[in-house]
């Protein structure tokens, strides 16, 4: 008995990957003991060993079931099938209880390995997201044109959210300071939206355009706010199918709503808390980039206005100066006179000149207006 039991309890089996140990222990149990079928049902749904549809189960003459614990609590049940009738002897039950304890420790190891794998993957995902957010922030801060900023924001946030398509509806100012709305698209052609009107402050859109907060829905068509506004009472005919919905307002540092990021997917339950968190982070970056682009645009407009003002002033000055010049030089017998007017730059000169008679002589004058 001890030799057979050692085969099953052999610690060398632990050198295998955690997800292979349970299967190996159960296989050795089948090979070393008079067991026709052996299976471990783990709490949570996992099953190892002989499949439930194996003919060994209905063909069994006797069956037994033992509790499997990880040292702290029950983690499953060990099911055994036998070809011979009769109850287990005390020695056999003790052996199978040792096997159950062995399986319990292996279940604990498997759960730890899976938990570590999940934690590692979560950490890797966090690192990837942080790296991507850093690259996005660097790229956005380098952009100066508003259209380039919002297009990049739309594309990057759509990818981060795992959305089928995304849109950024944002407010812009014209040359006289009036506000109007434009939008960018990612994931689908722009033509998919062009024939539909701009979104209004309906019950679904209002929290975003008012800057109240994020709206995330596993199925927006089942949301109580959906379909309550005329004239469509939902999505217009021909609109892209939207079930999963995520909308995040983009607000400046002083609370001004600059626009809203909207994401959709035809499947339900696509956007989770991580997607919401990442897109919210991008919206903050977008607000800074938009403000920078607006400042850049305002500075450019101011510079252009100054340039035009200087050009106009120079033009007026030149016209004034040229109006003071004599229409023609006087005719003096025995002399040939010629003059060329060039505005002075670091030389002796003036704004106008004149040649005139002084008795029997002639004089020349250069004058400057100040």
Backbone torsions as a table, in degrees:
resi	resn	phi	psi	omega
1	UNK	NA	-43.8	-178.3
2	UNK	-63.2	-38.4	-179.4
3	UNK	-64.7	-43.1	179.3
4	UNK	-66.4	-39.7	-178.8
5	UNK	-66.5	-38.4	179.7
6	UNK	-60.7	-36.4	178.8
7	UNK	-58.8	-38.4	-178.6
8	UNK	-78.4	-39.6	-175.1
9	UNK	-87.1	-2.0	-175.9
10	UNK	-46.5	116.4	-179.0
11	UNK	-65.6	-15.9	179.3
12	UNK	-62.4	-23.1	179.3
13	UNK	-62.0	-26.5	-178.3
14	UNK	-66.9	-10.6	176.4
15	UNK	-70.9	-17.4	178.0
16	UNK	-72.8	160.0	172.4
17	UNK	-56.7	148.5	-174.7
18	UNK	-56.1	-35.4	-177.1
19	UNK	-79.4	-1.2	178.5
20	UNK	-108.4	-16.9	-174.2
21	UNK	-62.8	-47.0	-175.9
22	UNK	-60.4	-44.8	178.9
23	UNK	-63.0	-38.3	179.3
24	UNK	-67.0	-42.3	179.7
25	UNK	-62.8	-44.1	-179.5
26	UNK	-66.7	-36.2	178.4
27	UNK	-66.0	-41.6	177.9
28	UNK	-66.0	-33.3	176.5
29	UNK	-62.5	-42.9	178.9
30	UNK	-64.5	-36.7	-176.3
31	UNK	-78.9	-27.8	-172.4
32	UNK	-100.4	-19.7	-177.0
33	UNK	-122.0	166.3	-179.6
34	UNK	-81.1	62.2	-178.5
35	UNK	-118.8	128.5	-179.3
36	UNK	-92.9	-20.1	177.2
37	UNK	-154.1	141.2	179.1
38	UNK	-146.4	131.8	-178.6
39	UNK	-145.4	147.2	176.2
40	UNK	-114.8	119.5	174.2
41	UNK	-99.5	114.0	-177.7
42	UNK	-95.1	138.1	176.4
43	UNK	-58.9	129.6	-175.2
44	UNK	113.8	-11.2	172.7
45	UNK	114.6	-19.0	-179.7
46	UNK	-67.8	148.1	177.2
47	UNK	-139.9	137.0	179.9
48	UNK	-129.5	153.9	176.8
49	UNK	97.9	-147.2	-176.7
50	UNK	-63.4	125.6	-179.2
51	UNK	-61.2	152.5	-178.6
52	UNK	-63.9	-23.8	-179.4
53	UNK	-90.7	4.6	-179.3
54	UNK	-67.4	135.6	-178.8
55	UNK	-62.7	-14.1	179.6
56	UNK	-64.8	-27.6	-179.3
57	UNK	-69.5	-52.5	179.3
58	UNK	-69.8	-22.4	-179.4
59	UNK	-82.2	-8.3	-175.9
60	UNK	-65.9	139.3	176.1
61	UNK	-84.6	-36.1	-178.5
62	UNK	-135.0	147.7	177.4
63	UNK	-135.2	150.5	179.0
64	UNK	-139.9	155.1	-179.5
65	UNK	-140.2	130.8	-177.1
66	UNK	-125.7	147.0	177.2
67	UNK	-74.8	140.0	179.4
68	UNK	-117.0	122.6	-179.0
69	UNK	-121.8	152.1	179.7
70	UNK	-97.0	11.1	-178.5
71	UNK	104.8	-17.0	179.3
72	UNK	-121.0	-39.6	-176.7
73	UNK	-155.4	167.8	177.9
74	UNK	-69.4	135.3	-179.5
75	UNK	-121.1	-4.3	-179.9
76	UNK	169.5	-168.8	-179.2
77	UNK	-133.1	138.0	175.1
78	UNK	-98.5	118.9	-179.7
79	UNK	-104.6	132.8	-178.6
80	UNK	-128.7	144.4	176.8
81	UNK	-124.8	142.5	-177.1
82	UNK	-130.2	150.1	179.6
83	UNK	-91.0	-12.6	-179.7
84	UNK	-106.8	147.4	-179.7
85	UNK	-80.5	166.6	174.2
86	UNK	106.3	154.4	-179.8
87	UNK	-73.2	163.6	178.2
88	UNK	-72.9	142.8	174.1
89	UNK	-73.3	166.3	-179.8
90	UNK	-61.9	-39.7	179.7
91	UNK	-64.9	-42.2	179.9
92	UNK	-65.4	-43.2	-179.7
93	UNK	-62.7	-40.5	178.4
94	UNK	-61.3	-42.1	179.7
95	UNK	-62.6	-45.1	-178.8
96	UNK	-68.7	-31.9	176.0
97	UNK	-66.4	-36.4	175.6
98	UNK	-65.5	-38.6	177.2
99	UNK	-64.0	-41.8	178.8
100	UNK	-61.7	-40.8	177.7
101	UNK	-63.5	-40.0	177.6
102	UNK	-61.4	-42.9	179.4
103	UNK	-66.0	-36.5	179.5
104	UNK	-61.7	-43.4	178.1
105	UNK	-64.6	-35.7	179.3
106	UNK	-69.7	-35.5	176.3
107	UNK	-63.4	-43.0	178.5
108	UNK	-60.3	-41.7	178.9
109	UNK	-64.7	-42.0	-180.0
110	UNK	-62.5	-43.7	179.8
111	UNK	-64.1	-39.6	177.8
112	UNK	-63.3	-43.1	-179.8
113	UNK	-63.3	-43.1	179.0
114	UNK	-65.7	-41.4	178.0
115	UNK	-62.2	-40.7	178.1
116	UNK	-64.5	-39.9	179.4
117	UNK	-63.9	-41.0	178.4
118	UNK	-64.5	-43.5	-179.8
119	UNK	-64.0	-41.1	179.1
120	UNK	-64.8	-42.5	179.1
121	UNK	-65.6	-38.9	177.0
122	UNK	-62.7	-41.7	179.0
123	UNK	-65.2	-42.3	177.6
124	UNK	-63.0	-40.1	178.1
125	UNK	-63.6	-40.9	178.0
126	UNK	-62.6	-41.9	179.4
127	UNK	-65.0	-41.3	178.2
128	UNK	-63.3	-43.1	-179.8
129	UNK	-64.7	-43.1	179.6
130	UNK	-62.7	-42.2	177.9
131	UNK	-62.5	-40.9	-179.7
132	UNK	-68.5	-40.4	177.2
133	UNK	-63.0	-37.3	177.9
134	UNK	-64.5	-44.9	179.1
135	UNK	-63.7	-39.2	178.7
136	UNK	-63.6	-46.2	-178.5
137	UNK	-62.5	-41.4	179.2
138	UNK	-63.2	-44.1	-180.0
139	UNK	-66.0	-41.2	-178.0
140	UNK	-66.6	-40.4	-179.4
141	UNK	-67.4	-21.8	178.9
142	UNK	-83.8	-17.5	-179.0
143	UNK	-77.9	142.4	179.1
144	UNK	-117.3	-24.4	-179.6
145	UNK	-89.8	130.4	-176.7
146	UNK	-57.7	-42.7	-178.9
147	UNK	-61.4	-39.5	178.4
148	UNK	-67.0	-38.2	-180.0
149	UNK	-62.2	-52.9	-174.1
150	UNK	-69.5	-31.7	177.8
151	UNK	-67.3	-42.8	178.4
152	UNK	-64.9	-42.1	177.8
153	UNK	-57.7	-45.2	-177.6
154	UNK	-62.7	-47.0	-177.4
155	UNK	-66.1	-46.2	-176.6
156	UNK	-68.0	-43.5	-178.2
157	UNK	-69.4	-34.1	177.2
158	UNK	-62.9	-42.2	178.2
159	UNK	-67.3	-42.5	179.8
160	UNK	-62.5	-39.0	-177.4
161	UNK	-76.3	-16.1	-174.8
162	UNK	73.4	27.5	-177.0
163	UNK	-81.4	154.2	174.6
164	UNK	-73.7	-35.6	175.1
165	UNK	-155.6	158.1	179.7
166	UNK	-143.6	157.0	178.7
167	UNK	-143.1	146.5	176.7
168	UNK	-122.6	108.0	175.1
169	UNK	-95.7	123.1	-172.8
170	UNK	-139.3	154.9	-178.8
171	UNK	-93.5	137.3	175.9
172	UNK	-127.0	160.1	179.5
173	UNK	-111.1	134.8	176.7
174	UNK	-84.6	-172.8	-173.9
175	UNK	-64.7	-21.0	-179.9
176	UNK	-107.4	12.1	174.9
177	UNK	88.3	5.1	177.9
178	UNK	-78.8	141.6	-177.8
179	UNK	-97.1	139.4	172.7
180	UNK	-147.7	168.1	-170.8
181	UNK	-108.2	138.1	172.0
182	UNK	-127.2	177.5	178.3
183	UNK	-154.1	157.5	172.7
184	UNK	-124.2	158.6	-174.4
185	UNK	-130.2	147.5	172.7
186	UNK	-141.4	144.9	176.8
187	UNK	94.8	-24.4	179.1
188	UNK	-141.9	160.1	177.1
189	UNK	-63.7	151.3	179.1
190	UNK	-60.7	-28.2	-179.5
191	UNK	-61.4	-21.4	179.9
192	UNK	-67.3	-17.6	-178.7
193	UNK	-115.9	-16.9	-169.3
194	UNK	-61.4	-31.5	-175.5
195	UNK	-87.9	3.9	178.1
196	UNK	-106.1	148.1	179.5
197	UNK	-70.0	162.6	176.2
198	UNK	-61.0	144.2	-179.9
199	UNK	-64.2	143.5	178.6
200	UNK	-105.6	172.8	179.5
201	UNK	-77.4	63.5	175.5
202	UNK	-74.6	177.4	-178.6
203	UNK	-61.0	-31.8	-179.5
204	UNK	-78.7	-43.1	-175.1
205	UNK	-82.8	-24.7	-171.6
206	UNK	-55.4	-44.6	-179.6
207	UNK	-59.3	-30.4	-179.4
208	UNK	-77.2	-49.8	-177.5
209	UNK	-69.9	-23.1	175.8
210	UNK	-89.0	-6.2	179.1
211	UNK	73.4	22.2	-177.6
212	UNK	-69.1	-42.5	-179.0
213	UNK	167.3	-174.9	-177.9
214	UNK	-78.7	141.8	172.2
215	UNK	-117.9	119.3	177.7
216	UNK	-129.8	128.7	-177.0
217	UNK	-138.4	132.9	174.9
218	UNK	-67.7	-28.7	177.2
219	UNK	-152.0	97.8	-174.2
220	UNK	-65.7	-25.5	180.0
221	UNK	-68.1	-16.2	176.6
222	UNK	-99.8	2.6	179.9
223	UNK	-75.4	137.6	-179.2
224	UNK	-62.0	-19.3	178.7
225	UNK	-82.8	-12.8	-173.5
226	UNK	-79.6	141.4	172.5
227	UNK	72.9	25.3	-176.1
228	UNK	-104.5	0.4	-175.1
229	UNK	-120.0	140.7	173.6
230	UNK	-70.4	160.4	-1.4
231	UNK	-93.3	-6.0	-172.0
232	UNK	-96.0	-24.8	-175.5
233	UNK	51.4	51.2	-177.0
234	UNK	133.8	-146.0	179.4
235	UNK	-85.8	140.9	176.8
236	UNK	-62.6	155.7	178.1
237	UNK	-61.2	132.8	-179.5
238	UNK	88.7	-2.7	179.2
239	UNK	-69.0	151.4	175.6
240	UNK	-56.7	137.4	-179.7
241	UNK	-66.2	128.1	-179.4
242	UNK	-127.1	120.2	172.3
243	UNK	-115.3	-63.0	174.1
244	UNK	-73.5	135.4	-173.5
245	UNK	-139.2	135.4	177.0
246	UNK	-142.5	127.8	179.5
247	UNK	-135.6	131.9	-177.1
248	UNK	-130.3	125.0	176.6
249	UNK	-71.6	149.3	175.0
250	UNK	-112.2	113.4	-174.2
251	UNK	-122.0	143.8	177.3
252	UNK	-75.1	175.2	-178.8
253	UNK	-65.0	-27.0	178.6
254	UNK	-92.3	8.5	175.0
255	UNK	94.2	-1.9	178.5
256	UNK	-67.8	132.9	177.8
257	UNK	-81.0	112.1	-178.4
258	UNK	-85.4	-22.2	-179.0
259	UNK	163.9	-161.7	-179.1
260	UNK	-149.5	141.4	174.7
261	UNK	-98.1	128.8	-176.6
262	UNK	-126.2	134.4	-177.9
263	UNK	-132.4	145.4	-179.7
264	UNK	-141.9	159.6	175.0
265	UNK	-152.1	143.9	-177.7
266	UNK	-74.2	-17.9	176.1
267	UNK	-91.5	157.0	178.7
268	UNK	-88.0	156.2	172.8
269	UNK	66.1	31.6	-176.7
270	UNK	-83.4	-39.5	-172.8
271	UNK	-94.4	121.3	180.0
272	UNK	-108.9	-171.5	-178.2
273	UNK	-63.2	-35.7	179.5
274	UNK	-63.9	-43.1	178.2
275	UNK	-60.8	-43.4	178.9
276	UNK	-62.1	-43.4	-178.7
277	UNK	-64.4	-43.5	-178.6
278	UNK	-66.2	-44.1	-178.9
279	UNK	-67.7	-35.8	176.6
280	UNK	-62.3	-39.0	177.1
281	UNK	-64.7	-41.5	178.2
282	UNK	-64.4	-37.1	-179.8
283	UNK	-62.4	-35.8	177.5
284	UNK	-67.3	-41.7	176.2
285	UNK	-63.5	-40.0	180.0
286	UNK	-61.9	-41.5	-179.7
287	UNK	-60.4	-44.3	178.5
288	UNK	-63.2	-43.8	-178.9
289	UNK	-65.1	-38.9	179.1
290	UNK	-66.3	-42.2	177.8
291	UNK	-61.9	-41.7	177.8
292	UNK	-63.0	-42.2	179.0
293	UNK	-64.4	-38.5	177.8
294	UNK	-65.2	-42.4	178.2
295	UNK	-62.5	-42.2	178.2
296	UNK	-62.3	-42.0	-179.8
297	UNK	-67.1	-40.2	178.9
298	UNK	-64.9	-41.8	178.3
299	UNK	-63.9	-39.7	179.3
300	UNK	-65.0	-41.5	178.2
301	UNK	-64.7	-41.3	179.5
302	UNK	-64.3	-41.1	178.1
303	UNK	-63.4	-42.1	178.9
304	UNK	-65.2	-40.5	177.8
305	UNK	-63.5	-40.9	178.6
306	UNK	-64.5	-42.2	179.5
307	UNK	-61.2	-44.8	178.8
308	UNK	-63.9	-38.4	178.5
309	UNK	-63.7	-42.7	178.6
310	UNK	-64.7	-42.5	179.1
311	UNK	-62.3	-41.1	179.5
312	UNK	-66.7	-41.3	178.6
313	UNK	-63.1	-43.4	179.2
314	UNK	-63.5	-37.9	179.5
315	UNK	-65.1	-44.3	178.6
316	UNK	-62.3	-43.4	-179.2
317	UNK	-62.5	-41.7	-179.5
318	UNK	-65.4	-44.0	179.1
319	UNK	-60.7	-42.4	179.1
320	UNK	-63.0	-45.6	-180.0
321	UNK	-61.1	-47.2	-177.2
322	UNK	-66.5	-27.3	178.5
323	UNK	-70.6	-20.6	179.5
324	UNK	-86.4	-12.1	-178.3
325	UNK	-71.7	146.6	176.1
326	UNK	-62.8	140.5	-179.6
327	UNK	-62.6	-32.1	176.8
328	UNK	-157.3	158.3	178.5
329	UNK	-78.5	150.5	178.4
330	UNK	-67.7	153.5	177.0
331	UNK	-91.9	121.5	-177.6
332	UNK	-121.8	123.0	-176.5
333	UNK	-63.8	132.0	178.8
334	UNK	86.3	-4.7	179.7
335	UNK	-124.9	143.3	170.9
336	UNK	-110.8	121.6	-177.4
337	UNK	-110.0	143.1	175.3
338	UNK	-146.5	145.1	179.9
339	UNK	-143.0	147.1	175.5
340	UNK	-134.3	128.2	-177.1
341	UNK	-97.9	121.2	175.1
342	UNK	-133.1	123.8	178.0
343	UNK	-55.6	135.1	-176.7
344	UNK	-72.3	140.1	175.9
345	UNK	-135.7	95.8	179.5
346	UNK	71.8	24.6	179.9
347	UNK	-140.2	168.5	176.3
348	UNK	-67.9	128.8	-178.3
349	UNK	-174.7	-170.6	-178.9
350	UNK	-162.3	-176.9	-179.3
351	UNK	-85.9	-24.9	175.0
352	UNK	-155.0	167.0	-179.8
353	UNK	-138.1	165.0	177.8
354	UNK	-157.6	148.9	173.4
355	UNK	-122.3	130.6	-173.6
356	UNK	-147.3	160.3	-178.4
357	UNK	-81.8	140.6	173.8
358	UNK	-128.8	90.9	-174.9
359	UNK	64.5	-122.8	177.6
360	UNK	-87.3	0.1	-178.8
361	UNK	-115.5	177.5	178.1
362	UNK	-130.3	146.6	179.3
363	UNK	-125.2	158.5	178.1
364	UNK	-122.9	140.6	-179.2
365	UNK	-131.8	139.1	173.5
366	UNK	-123.4	127.0	-175.3
367	UNK	-126.0	153.9	178.3
368	UNK	-124.6	135.7	179.2
369	UNK	-94.8	130.2	179.0
370	UNK	-139.2	NA	NA
